[in-house]
């Protein structure tokens, strides 16, 4: 099973990059007022209480969204997001242009500078225009977001088995910086960021991210061969 999983990662073309998953952090200065970012900036929860925050042109004011701190213009980068499964869970992960609209309602589509995958009550959709339902079994909730600035591609990979879920090809970044992007659509849910080390949420968020049952990344050496 392990060898099959590694082989799938190699076929997906992201094995070596995912081997060193990037430690992405959240940018609280962009978070919607319903969102609570943990002290280590590695997890976010939609709380029921609205935070009275000073006005900032950098925060999202309608969609419950938050950006990652990191900005990318070149190279290949992967990070892992763990979401919550269930018939009431609704969340989205992906990337956005640094200039993405922060105020008002907008479409979560490439035309608006967003390339993302949505978990919608037990189903997965790629947020194309219009959205594309994806037939997946099992439905993943632990996802690698993989950005290739050079090729203009954004890929999503099942972190449990290394199978590619969907790729946006020929993404129009237009030389702009690209940032990790997250949206929470259900009160009470949380998203957790991982690198290659299991993590625990801040106690302020009332829980912890579940420890992975499978390796957090393919065990590949620089040449792409499986390590023992």
C-alpha positions in Angstrom: 0.0 0.0 0.0 2.8 2.4 0.9 4.6 1.7 -2.4 1.4 2.3 -4.3 0.9 5.6 -2.5 4.4 6.8 -3.3 4.1 5.8 -6.9 0.9 7.9 -7.3 2.8 10.9 -5.9 5.5 10.4 -8.4 3.0 10.2 -11.2 1.3 13.3 -10.0 4.6 15.2 -10.6 4.7 16.7 -7.1 6.5 14.0 -5.1 9.8 15.8 -4.4 8.1 19.1 -3.7 5.5 17.6 -1.3 8.4 15.8 0.5 9.2 19.1 2.1 5.8 20.6 2.8 6.0 24.4 3.3 5.1 25.7 6.7 2.4 28.2 5.8 1.0 30.6 8.4 -2.2 32.7 8.4 -2.3 36.4 8.3 -4.8 37.6 11.0 -4.8 41.1 9.5 -6.8 39.8 6.6 -9.3 37.6 8.6 -13.0 38.2 8.6 -14.4 39.4 12.0 -16.0 36.0 12.6 -12.7 34.1 12.2 -10.4 33.4 15.1 -6.8 32.7 14.1 -4.8 30.6 16.6 -1.7 32.1 18.4 0.6 30.0 16.2 -1.3 31.2 13.1 -1.6 27.6 11.9 -5.4 27.2 12.4 -8.6 29.2 12.0 -12.1 28.7 13.4 -15.4 30.4 12.6 -16.7 31.6 16.0 -20.2 32.8 16.6 -19.2 36.1 18.2 -18.4 39.0 15.9 -15.1 40.7 16.8 -15.2 44.4 17.0 -12.1 45.2 15.0 -10.9 48.5 13.6 -11.6 49.0 9.9 -8.9 47.8 7.6 -8.9 47.8 3.9 -7.0 44.5 4.1 -9.6 42.4 5.9 -12.4 40.4 4.2 -15.7 42.0 5.3 -18.4 39.6 3.7 -16.8 36.2 2.9 -15.4 34.5 6.0 -11.9 34.3 4.4 -8.3 34.7 5.5 -5.1 34.8 3.5 -1.7 33.2 4.2 1.2 35.4 5.1 3.4 34.0 2.4 3.6 35.4 -1.1 4.9 33.6 -4.1 6.1 34.8 -7.5 8.3 31.8 -8.6 9.0 28.2 -7.9 6.9 25.3 -6.8 5.3 25.1 -3.3 3.1 22.7 -1.4 1.3 22.9 1.9 -1.3 20.7 3.6 -4.7 21.8 4.9 -6.9 19.6 7.1 -10.6 20.3 7.0 -13.6 18.9 8.8 -15.8 16.3 7.2 -19.5 16.0 7.6 -22.9 16.7 6.2 -22.8 20.3 7.5 -19.2 21.2 6.7 -18.5 23.8 4.0 -15.0 25.1 3.4 -12.6 26.1 0.6 -8.9 26.0 0.2 -6.6 27.3 -2.6 -4.7 30.3 -3.7 -5.5 33.9 -4.6 -3.8 36.9 -6.1 -2.4 39.2 -3.5 -4.7 41.9 -5.0 -7.9 39.7 -4.5 -11.0 41.7 -3.6 -11.5 42.0 0.2 -14.7 44.0 0.4 -18.2 42.9 -0.6 -19.3 39.7 -2.3 -17.4 38.3 -5.2 -17.2 35.1 -7.1 -14.6 32.5 -6.0 -13.4 31.8 -9.5 -10.1 32.2 -11.5 -11.7 35.3 -13.2 -11.6 36.9 -9.8 -8.1 35.8 -9.0 -9.0 32.7 -7.0 -8.1 29.1 -7.8 -9.7 26.8 -5.2 -11.3 23.5 -4.2 -14.4 23.4 -2.1 -15.6 20.7 0.3 -19.4 21.0 0.4 -21.2 18.7 2.8 -19.4 15.5 1.8 -18.7 16.5 -1.9 -15.8 18.1 -3.6 -16.1 20.8 -6.3 -13.4 22.6 -8.2 -14.3 26.3 -8.3 -14.2 26.8 -12.0 -16.8 29.0 -13.7 -19.3 27.4 -13.2 -18.2 25.0 -10.4 -17.2 21.4 -11.5 -18.4 18.6 -9.2 -15.8 15.9 -8.8 -16.5 12.2 -8.3 -14.2 11.0 -5.6 -14.1 8.0 -3.4 -13.1 8.5 -0.6 -13.8 12.2 -0.4 -10.6 13.8 0.9 -10.5 16.3 3.8 -6.7 16.4 4.0 -5.4 18.2 1.0 -2.1 19.3 -0.4 -2.4 22.7 -2.2 0.5 22.8 -4.8 1.4 26.0 -6.6 3.6 26.0 -9.7 4.3 29.7 -10.4 6.5 28.9 -13.5 4.0 26.7 -15.2 1.0 28.7 -14.0 -0.7 25.7 -12.4 -2.5 25.0 -9.1 -2.9 21.3 -8.2 -4.8 19.7 -5.4 -3.7 16.3 -4.1 -5.3 13.9 -1.6 -2.8 13.9 1.3 -3.9 10.4 2.4 -3.1 8.5 -0.8 -1.2 10.9 -3.1 -3.9 10.9 -5.8 -4.3 14.1 -7.7 -7.8 15.6 -7.3 -7.8 18.5 -9.8 -5.4 20.9 -11.6 -6.1 24.4 -12.8 -3.9 24.8 -15.9 -2.7 28.0 -17.6 -3.7 30.1 -14.5 -3.4 33.8 -15.3 -1.2 35.1 -12.5 0.0 38.0 -14.7 3.2 38.4 -12.7 1.3 39.0 -9.4 2.2 37.6 -6.1 0.1 34.6 -5.1 -1.0 33.8 -1.5 -2.6 30.9 0.2 -6.4 31.5 0.6 -9.0 29.9 2.9 -12.8 30.3 3.3 -15.0 28.8 6.0 -18.7 28.5 5.2 -20.1 26.9 8.3 -20.0 28.3 11.9 -18.0 26.3 14.3 -15.7 24.6 11.8 -11.9 24.9 11.6 -9.1 24.5 9.1 -5.7 23.4 10.2 -2.3 23.8 8.5 0.4 21.2 8.6 4.0 20.7 7.5 5.7 17.4 8.1 5.1 17.5 11.9 1.8 16.8 13.7 0.4 19.9 15.4 -1.9 20.9 18.2 -4.2 23.9 18.1 -4.1 26.7 20.5 -6.3 25.9 23.5 -8.2 29.1 22.7 -9.7 27.3 19.7 -11.1 24.5 21.9 -9.5 21.4 20.5 -6.7 19.9 18.4 -6.1 18.9 14.9 -6.4 15.1 14.5 -3.0 13.4 14.1 -2.5 12.0 10.6 -2.8 8.2 10.2 -0.6 8.3 7.1 2.7 10.0 6.3 2.4 13.7 5.8 4.3 13.6 2.5 5.9 11.1 0.1 9.1 9.5 1.4 11.2 10.3 -1.6 14.9 11.1 -1.9 16.0 13.9 -4.2 16.2 11.5 -7.1 12.6 10.4 -6.6 13.3 6.9 -5.3 11.4 5.5 -2.3 13.3 5.6 1.0 13.2 2.6 3.3 
